Amino acid sequence: MSRPEKIDEHGEGKETSPENSYFRNKFILIMDTLVYALRDFFEFTFKFMPSIGSAVNLLFIGALSFFLVYWIVQMYKNPEKKH
């Protein structure tokens, strides 16, 4: 799949230099690797979750509740800081 060329603020296409193209390709490769690794991790994790049942929901609710309470306590301790 080809990527669109760069567009400047006037809506006109610009040619990219080989140096910019190299770094752009490296960035795309790193991001693809990261995204596919996350996808594989989540597929692995969510594969066995149906066998656990509603315990997964309770785990997520508990974790979110804990971090919400922790955040509120930290905000209460430090009212002068802008969060």
Sequence and secondary structure as in RCSB ss.txt:
>XXXX:A:sequence
MSRPEKIDEHGEGKETSPENSYFRNKFILIMDTLVYALRDFFEFTFKFMPSIGSAVNLLFIGALSFFLVYWIVQM
YKNPEKKH
>XXXX:A:secstr
     EE TTS EE   HHHHHHHHHHHHHHHHHHHHHHHHHHHHHHSHHHHTTHHHHHHHHHHHHHHHHHHHHH
HH TTS  
